[in-house]
Amino acid sequence: MEGEALLYMASDVPPDFSRAVDLILGVAGRVMLAGIGKSGHVARKIAATLASTGTPAHFVHPAEASHGDLGMIRPKDLCILISNSGETTELGDLIAHCKRFSIPIIGISRKPESTLMKAATLRLTLPDLPEACAIGMAPTTSTILTMGLGDALAVALMEKRRFMPEHFRTYHPGGKLGARLSTVSQLMHERAIVPVVGEETPMADAIVEMSARGFGVVGVADDEGRLVGVISDGDLRRNINHLMSLTAGQVCTRSPITAPPDLFAAEALSLMNTCEIGALFVVDDEGRPLGILHLQDCLRAGVS
């Protein structure tokens, strides 16, 4: 029943939906959400989703609002008030406060002629469909519809704001999600400790540089500072018979695998795994080394 209700609403989105998106986009303050009971739980979730996707939002409890928390709601804010019946008594003071200070209200309710919807600036009317519980009274279908409507608002706002993965990471720095959204530039070792030698550097000196930095590789740069090759343990073994008579430019593997600084760390890890390399040089648009990212740096950061 809930699934059918969502499909029904998807095919018949509330008429004020687009206007509600534009109204939220234009608000100078925060989007304040309120509801009681199950509507309150849904309001909290919608507030959290909006806040994490670029729309400053906050939940205020209607009962607490009547005892001082109305001060949280300022004239530049916007309120989204949720009530399935539209007659929730506890929303009365919030509605009066919004009217007093000309704060726009977006009402979400199943009853278009209810007190809430009559007071609202814009109305997101839910389909009048039966609850999915056995007695037809427990909030089930109505809460799913409200949740779906809140997600639709959040996604539409993300598209309007051109909200990108790098923005998403700003609000999700913790855990595996934050790690996967890290960029190479955030995890790499900076240029000052990147092992790089010139093409004419004797291999004895190149090996010293390679060992001192501890990355298991050394980059080889041309006279302009551009990375033209990389020397790894494999290159040393392949040239072991006459290694000390060669230069870095003669031993290195040319056209090395590199990464731009804005590449996601998860993509960099995949690249290292695919190419079977343990370290990745990070270069600018002209091929000059900016840093180096080691496989262990990704694993320590939780990228997998």
N, C-alpha and C positions, 0 to 999 in steps of 0.2 A: 504493500500500500504506500509506503514511504517512497519507494523507487518510482512508482507511477505518479505520485504527487510531484516529485522533482521534475520528471519529464513534462508533466502538464505545465508547471511554472516556466520551464525552459522554453516552451513553445508559446508562452503568453506572459512575457516579462512585464512587470508593473509599468504602466505608462510613464511614471515619473522617474524611472531608473536613470536614464541618460542625464536628465536635469539634476538628479541627486549626485551623480558623479561630478558634474561640472561645479555644483555648489560646494562639494567637499574640496575639489581642486583649488577653488578660489578662497577658501577660508584662511584668514591670516593667523588664527590661533590654532587650538587643538580640536579634534573631534571627540566629544564626550559622549559615552554610551551609558545607558541605564536601563534597568529592568529588574523585576522581582521574581523570585523563584527560578524556575527553569529558564525563563526569559533572561534573568540576570546572569545565569551561567553562560548562556549563548552570547550575551552582550560582552561578557569578559573575553570570550574567545575571539569575537569579532574585533574588539579593541586590540588584543594582542596581535592578531593577524595584520591589521592596519598598521600598527606601530612598527612591526618588523618588515614592512614592505614600503616604507617611505612616507606614510601618513601619520603624523603625530596624533596619538589617540590615547584615551584614558577611560577607565571604568569608574563610575561613581555610584555608590549604593543609594537608592532613593530614600531609604529611612535615615541613613547618615546625612544625606543632603539636607534633610529637614532640621538637622541639629548641628548645623555649622558648615557642612561640606559644600553647601551652595557657593561658598566663597571660592571653590575650585573652578567654577564656571565663570569665565570672563566675557565681556561684551564681544570680543573678537572670535570667540569660540563658536562651535556648532554642536548641536545635540542630536543624537540618534536615540530615540526612545522606543522601547520594544514592549509591547503588550498584546498578547493574542486576542484578548477581548477588547482591548482599547479603553477599558474602564478601570484599570488598576489604580486604586485610591492613592497609593504611595507615590505615584507619579505627579500628583496634583501640585505639590509645591515646586517641583522642577518645571512643570509647564508654566506656572505663574511667574517664576523667576525668569524664564526665557522671554515671556511676553513683556515683562517689565523692562528688560534691558535689550529688547529687539534682537534676541539671539535666535537664529534660524533653527527650526525643528524638522528633522526627518522622522516621520512616524512609520513604524512597522507594526501592522496589525491585520487581523483577519476581517475586522469590521470597519468598513469605510465610513460609516456614519457614527462611529464611536466618538467619545469626548476627545481622546488623543488625536484621532485623525482629523477631526474638525479644527483642532488647534494647530495642527502641523502646517509647516510651510510647504513641504512636499510629502506625498503619501506613497509608501511602498506597500500596497495592499496584497496580502497573501491570499492564495486561492482558498476558498471556503470548502475544504475537504475534510472528511472524517479522520479522527485520530486512529492510529493503528492498533491501539490497545484493545483488549477484549471488551472493556466496558465503554469504550469510546470517549473517555474523559482524560486520561493521563496524557500530558504533553508528549507527543511522539511525532506524528506527522508535522504538526505546527513548528516544533523545534528544529526538525530537519530542514524544513522549508526556510526558516529564518537563518539557519546556519548557511544553507546554500546561497541565499540572497546576500549574506555578509561576505562570503567568499567571492561571489560575483562582483560585488563592489570593489573588493580589494584587488582582484585581478584586473578589472577595468582601469582602476587607478594606476596600477603598475604599468599598464600599457600606455596610458596617457602621459605618465611621468618618464617613460622610457627607462624604467627601473631595470638595471642590468645585474648580472651575477656579482660583479665587484661591489655594487651597492648593497646587495643582499648580505655579503660577508661582513660589512660594517656593523650590521645589527645581529650577526650570528658568529661572533669570534670564537665561541667555545665549542668543544667536542669535535667529532669527526666531520660534521658539516662545515665548521669553520676551517678545519685543516684542509679539506678538499677544495675550498674556495680561496685558499691562500695563493698568492702569485709567486713566481720564481723570485722576483725582486725582494719579497718579504722574507724569504728563507735563505737566499744565497749569501756566501761570504763575499765581502766587498773587495773592490779592485786592489786595495793595498796589500792583501795577502794572497792574491791569485798568482800561482806559479807560471810565469811567462818568461821565455828567453828569446833571443834573436836567432835568425836562421843560421848565422855564422858562428854561433856559440859552440865551442867544443863539447862533445858529449860528456866529458868528465864533469864540466861545470853544470851542464843540464841535469845530470843525475843528482848532483849536490842540491840543486834547486828543487828537483822533484822530491827528494827525500826530506828536505827541510820543511816543506809545506804540508806533507802528510796526506795528500789527496790521491796519490797513486798515479798522477799524470802531470805533465807539464805542457803548457801551450807554447807554440812557436809563432812569433809575430814577424811581419816584414818591417821594412824601414819606416813605413807609415803607421806602425802600431796595430795593423789589422791582423787578426788571427788567421794564419794560413795552414796550420797543422797542429796536431796533438801527438805527444809521445806517451805511450802507455807501457805497462809491463810487457805486453805482447810484442811491441816494437823492439824493446830491448832484447828479448829472447830471439827474435828473428834476425837480429844483427849481431849476435853475441860474438861471432868469430873475429870480427874486425871493428867492434863497436867504438873503441877508444880512438880510432883513426878517423872517425866521421864527425860531421857537424850535426847540429840539431835539425837543420833543414833537410839533410840527407836521410835522416832516420825517421822523421815524423810521418804520420799518416795525413795526407793532404785532404782538403775539403772536409774538415771535421763536422760532426753533428753538434749543432749549437742551439741555443734557445733565446728568444727575446725576453726582456724583463717582465713583460705583462702576461706571459704564458701562465696558465694555472699550474700549480705544483702537481696536481693529479695528472695533468697531461705530460708534464716533464718526467714524472715517474714512469708513466707508460712508455714514453720515448726511450728512456734508459733501459727499461726491461726489454723492449722490442729490439733495440740495437745492441743489447748485452754489454752495456758500458756502465761503469760505476760512478762517473762524474760527468757533468755537463757544463760546458763553458757558456756563460751568458754574455751576449754581445749587443752592441747598439746597432743602429741602422747601417753603419759603415763597416761593421764587422770588428770593431775594437772591443776588447774584453772589458766587461763591467763587473764581472764576478764569476763565481763558480758554485755550482750546486752539486753536492754529493748525495748519493743514494741514501746514506745514513741520515742526512739532514731531513729528508722527506719522512723517513720512518720515525725519527724522533718527534717530528711535529704531528704525527698521527695520520699522515697522508698514506692511503693504501687503496 
